[in-house]
Amino acid sequence: MSERRGIGALSRSAKDGILGAIRTQPKQEPAARSGPTPTIVTRKVKRGDRFADLPELKDVRTQQAVGDLLGVQNPFFALHDGCAGATIQLDGKTLINFASYNYLGLNGHPEVAAAAKAAIDHYGVSASASRVVAGERLIHRELEGRIASYYGTDDAVVFVSGHATNVSAIGHLMRKNDLIVYDALAHNSIVVGATLSGAARRMFAHNDLDALEEILIQQAHAHERVLVAVEGLYSMDGDFPDLARLVKMRDRYGFWLMVDEAHSLGVLGETGGGIAEECGVDPRDVDIWMGTLSKTLSGCGGYIAASQSLVEYLKFSAPGFVYSVGMPPAVAAAAIACFDILQREPERVTKLRANGLRFVEQAKARGLDVGTASGTAIVPVMIGDSLRAVHLANKLRERGVNALPIVHPAVPERAARLRYFLTADHTFEQIDEAVAVTADELDNLAKAGFGFKMAAALAKATR
């Protein structure tokens, strides 16, 4: 019987060998950090922690053990200082930053900051209650009006969490006898919402609308309601679907079409109008628009823009809205200010697209694999080996470039990558430097054979 393969395609026995090897390794002192040491509140693990041996932690511990064995530092949860833009302060150093959603450079914009401060002065920091009971504020309705106007829909509703927006809306709208069909690379929030609903679930291969149509032909008739969920811009791959064809399919098969615009609002389209503008589609031909406030709109939370009937239903009954506090007024005010700047300064969108195309062009010239990236704000550099991707990120950080690795379970096994977020504030010089450093360091790691195979060999030798 073959052993189950997991992280980096290592067998379970190989993982156990690595864990055994790491237990015999002398503990190394952490490297000294430059710059001021932040004050961090820590908690000692209580004796008898009954969660410490959860089997679900096996892969997490394996990854950590492999990294320790080869001296690879954990690149995640690094403490940043200041505003995340084209550059970032990390450990007292200034790095070129490709790890933030600040696509149009509006986070920290004086006009956005002033709007947030004014809202705090007027409303306080918190809405202090669920909007259904006592947390409703005029600024909430103003933001929802702006969102609805942007999409040409009847109304909109904002949630305090982007992830919870999909989970709550999909999980609440769909039910046992329904069918939800989504792209194989759909965001976790779409998958969780679909699972919560109890509806039948089907995936189609990424951006393969022929496969989607085949599912609809074979299965849609057996269900009361059908929802098809796609993303406007896929956050791991930087590509987008053929929205015009999806609209035609919606008209033919009668499903509800939901588009998650978390990463495409302000990014796609000549003026940042999103995937509808990019594909020449009337946004009113999409049944449900979902998006987040944490990217172009420089805040936190999510929204649904749709018909008045659906918005009313969600406002009065969706658990993620009814049982959550209202959005902080400062966040709503900041998002409104971002809409103002986006519509007033479309040249930011033009610059962002130019930067995305520049990165893809330079990366391909250096032999880097950018997958299906279309030259927008998101460009992956495919690595394949998770351990190599993590170590590459550390090497880049040493050379002044901040780009984070994406590994399983965020992406499939053998699809590890570094993900680069471009902003309108990046210069061509910064992009060219980042690509050159990435190509050089990746070549060095490949020549050295650095990765999980090396880790497995080392584990075997030290057992």
N, C-alpha and C positions, 0 to 999 in steps of 0.2 A: 504494500500500500504506500503510495507516494506521500511524502510529508507536505503539510501545508506551507506554501510559500508566503512570505510577508514582506517586511521592510527590505527594500533593495534586493528582492528575490532570494533572500537567504532562507535556507530551510530552518525549521524550528530547532533542530539539533545544533546547527551552526550558530544560531542566536544564543542557545544555552552555553555553547562553548565560549562565545565572546563574553557573556556575562560571567562565566566562571573565571575567565582570564582576567577580567577587570578587577575581580575581587582579590586577586593576588598581586595587583600592581600597587607600588607605593603611592600614597596620596601626595599630589603635588600642591604646593602653595600657589594660590592665585597670583597672577602677574599684577604688579603695582599699577594703579590707575593714576593718570595725570589729572590735574584740575581739582577743584574742591570736591570733597566727599559729601554726598547728600545724606540727610538724616532719614533713615528708613526704619519704620516700625516693623519688627518681626515677631513671630510667635513660635515658641517652642512646640514641637509635636508632643502631644500628650501621650503618656504611657498607655499602651493598649489601644492604639489607634486602629480601629477595626476596618479602616479603609486602605491601610498601607499595603495590603496584599491583594488588592483587587486584581483579578486576572486581566482586566481590561487595561491595566497599567503596563502589561508585559512589553508591548511594542515601544511605549514611551521610554521605559527603562533601557530597552535594548539600544535605542537611538542614543541615549545619553551615555551608555556604557561604551558604545563604539567610538563616540566622540572623545571620551576621556582616554580611551586606549591609544588613540592616535594623536592626542594632544590638540583636538579640534574644539575650540571654544563655542559655546552656545551663542548664536548671533541674535537670538530673539530676546525680547523684553529689555533691550538696551535703553539706558536712561538718556533721553534727549533733552536739550535745553533750548528754550526760545521757540519761535514760530517756525513751523515746517514749511519751507518753500523750496527754491532751487538749491539752497544750501541749508545745512543743519549743523548745530553745535552738538558734538558728541565727545565726551571725555576731554573737554577743553580744546578740541580741535574743530576746524571748519571743514566739513565734507560736502562734496557735490551730492545732492540728495535726489534719489530716484525711488523713494519709498513713501510718498505721501499722495493723498487724493486732491491736493490743492491745484487742480488742473488749470484754472484760469488766474491763479495768483491772488485770489480774493480773500483768503484767510489772512488776517492782519491788515487788510486794506483800511486806511483811516476812516473811510465812509462807513464801512461795515462795522468797525469797532465802535464808532460813535453811535450808530443805531442801537447796538447791543447795550451800550452804557446808558443811553437815554431810556431804554425799556426797563432796565434795572431801577433807575431812579423813579420811574412812574409806577411800575408793577411790583417791584421787588425781584428777588432771585427766582422764586418758584411760583407756580400757579397755585400751589398748596392744596389742590383737591382734584379729583376727577372732573373733567369738564361737564359730565352729565349732571353732577350735583352742584358744585360751587366753584369749579375751576375755569369756567368759560371766560375768555377775555376778548376784547375787540381785536387785539393783534392776531389772535388765532384765526378769526374769520377773515381778516385782511389777507393773511398768508394763503388761506385756502382759496380765496377769491383770485389771487394772483396765479396760483397753480392751475385752477380751472380755466382761467383766461388764456394761459399759456398753451393749454392743450385744446381749447375750444370745447370743453366739456361743460355739463350743467353745474357740477360742483366738485369739491374735493374734501378729503378728510386727512388730517395729519396725525401720525402716531409718534410716540416718544422713542421708538426704536425702529430702525430700518429692518432688522431681521424679524422683529415681531410683526411688522406690517404684512409681510408675505405669510408668515405663519398664521396670523390671526385672520387675515382676509380669506386666504385659500381654505384654511381649516374650518372656518365658519360658514363659508358660502357653499362648499361642496359637501356631499353626503354619501351614504353607503351605496346607493344605486347609481352613482355618477361615475364618470371616467375623467381622469386627469392625464394629459399627455404632455411631457416636457422633454426638452433637449437633454441629452446625456451629460452635458456640462453645465446644467442649470445650477444656480446657487443653492447652497445648503438650505436656506430659508424656504425656497420653493419646495424642495423635497420634504422637509419637515412638515410644512403646511399641508402638503398632499397626503402624507402619512397620517397626520392628525385627523384629517377629514373622514377617513374610513373608506374613501372612494377607491375604485380600481385605478391602478397606476401603471402607465406604460412609458418607456423611454424610447426616443429615436436617436439614431447616431447624430453626432454634432452637425448641425446645419444641413442635415440631409432631409430636405422636404419631400423627396420621393418616399423615403421611409415613413415619414409622418403620414403622408397620404395613404399609404398601404395600411397603416394601423387604423386610420379613420374608416377606410372602406370595409375592413374586416370586423371592426369592433364597435364603432360609434353607435350603430343602430340598436345595440343591445343595452344601451344605458339611457337613463332619463335626461341627463345633462352632461355636456362635454366641455371641458376647459382645456385649451392649449396654451401653455406658458413658455415664453421664450425671453431672452434678454436682448436689450438694445445694443449692448456692447459687452462681450464676454470678458469678465475680469481676469481670467487666467490666460487667455489667448489673444485678446485684442482684435477679435473679428466680430462680425455681426451678421444676422440673417437677412434673407430677401423678404423684407416686410411687404412689398407689393404683392408678391406671390402668396404670402400668408393671408392677406386680406381677401384675395380672390378665393382661396380655399375656404376661408371663413364663410363667404357668401354661398359657396357651393354646398358645404357640409353643415352649416348652421351652428358651429361651436362658438363658445365665448373665447375671444382672443385676448390674452393678457400679456403685456410687454413690460418687463422690468427695466426701467431706464436709469438704474442706480449710477452707471458709469457713462451713459450716453448723453444725458442732459448737459448742455453746454459744451459738449465735445464733438458730436457729430452734427452735420449740417453746416451750411455756409455761415449762418448766424448763431449756431449753437442750439438750434431748434430740436436737436435729437435725431433719432433714427427716422422719424416720419419725414423730416425735412431732407435728410440724407437720401432717402429712397423715393422722394416725391409722392408721399402718401398723405391723404387728408387724415390728421390725427383723430378725427371723429369716427373714422372707420375702424378704430380699435376700441374694443369694449371696455377694457380695464387698463389704465396706465398706472404703473407703480414706480416709485422712485424714492431716493433718499436725499436727505439734506446734508449729508456728511461729505459730499464730494464737491461739485461746483458751487453748491450753496453754503459751504463752509460752516455747517452746524452739526446737528445730530438728530436722528429721527427719520421717519419715512412718511410717504403719502400714497393715497389712492385717488386718482382723478377718473371720474366716470359719470354715469347718468345720475340724476337727482335721486332716483329710486334706490340705486345701489348704495350711494353715499348715506342716505337716510337709514337704510337697513343696517349698515356697518356702525353708524354713530349711535344707534340705539341698542345694538345687541352684540357687536363684536367684542369678545372678552379683552383683547389687547388694547382696545380703546376705552371701553366702559370701566374696566377695573384698573386702569392706569392713571396716574396723575397727568394733568394737562401739560403740554409742552412748555418748558421754561420760556417766558416772554422774550428774554434776550436772544434766544436761539431763533425764535420766529422773526424777530426784528432784523437779525443779521441776514436771514434767508431772503427777506423782502429787499434788503439793500443789495444783496447779490443779484437778484433779478433786475433791479434798476441798472446796475453796472453792466450786466450781460447784454441787456437790450440797448444800452447806450454806446457800448464799446465792443462791437463785433470783431474788431481787429484782434482782440485777445484770442478769439477762436481761430482766426487765420494763423496767428503765430503758433498756437498749439499744434495745429495740423502740420505746419511746416516743420516743427520740431520732431513730431512723430515720424514723418517721412524721412527726415534727415537721419534719425537713429536707425531706421530699417535699412536705408541705403548704405550707411557706413558699416552696419553690422554684416550685411550680406557681402560687402566688399572684403571684409576681414574673415569671411568663411564661417561666421556664426549662424546657427540655426535659429531663426525667429518664428518657426512654425507657420501659422496662417495669419500672423499679424498683418493688419491692413495699413499700418502707418498712422495710427491714431494716438491716443494718450497712453496706451498700454502696449508694451512690447516684451514678450518673453524671450529669453535666451535659453534654449533647451539644452539640458545637461544630461539627463537620464539617470545618473547615479545620485541618490539623495545625499550621501556622505560627501561626494565631490562637490555638489552644489553648495552645501553648508560651508565647506572649507573655502570654496571660491569666494563666497560672500565675505568671509573673514579676511582673505587676502586683499580683496578690493577695499575693504575698510582701512586696512593698513596703508593703502596707497591713495586714500582720500576720496573714495567713492562709496556711497551708501546705497546698496541694492540688496534686497532680502531674498533668500531662497524660498521656494514653494515646494514642499515635499508631501508625500502621502500622509494623511488621507485627503488633503486639500486637492491633490491631483492623483491620477492613477499611478500605480507602480511603474517604474521605468520612465516616468514622464516628469521627473524632477526638473526644476528650472530656476533661473533667477528672473525676477519680474521687475521691469523698469517702468515706473510711472513718470511720464513726461508732463511738464507744466509749460505754460506760456512764458514763464520767467527764465527758463533755461536758455543758455546761449548755445550757438553751434559749437563754440570752442569747448564748452563743458560736455556736450554730447560726444564730440569726437574723442575727447580725452577718456571718457568713460568707456567707449567702445574699444579703444586701443588697449586700455588697461585690462578690460575683460578678456579680450582675445589673447593677450600675452599670458595672463595668469592661468587661463583655461588650458592653453597649450602646454604650460609647464606642468600642470597637474596631470594632464593626459600622458605626457612623456614619462612621468614618474609612476604611472599606473595607479595613482591615488584613488581609492574608492573602497567599496564594500569587499571586493575580492581581496584587496590588500589586508583589510581588517580581518577577514576570515582566516587568511594565511597566518597573520600574526597571532590570532587567538589560538590556532592549532599549535603553533610553535611554542607558545607559553603555557600550554596546559600541562 
